[in-house]
Amino acid sequence: MIIDVRCRITLPETGAFFAELARQEKLAYVDFLLDGVADKPQLFQADNLHPLAEAQPRLLDNVWAGLAPLLSG
């Protein structure tokens, strides 16, 4: 499984790179781990980098979307 964790310093083209790598290697791919979280500053710790516990259910949903197909056979 490849999980893209884009941040302010990540180059935009990394998303396409990881998606292609996942396709080639037949791996699950989560396009953006912080989808639904990154745009909500209230879901981050004081360092503005690490999500709070309140963000974890959304992060789980994001990962589960990529992981569930692998488990369903």
Number of C-alpha atoms within 10 A of each C-alpha: 14 16 19 17 14 17 12 7 6 11 9 11 8 13 18 11 11 17 18 14 14 17 12 9 9 10 16 19 21 23 19 17 19 22 16 13 18 18 10 12 13 14 19 18 12 11 7 12 13 11 20 15 10 12 18 14 10 15 17 12 13 19 21 13 13 18 18 11 10 12 7 6 5
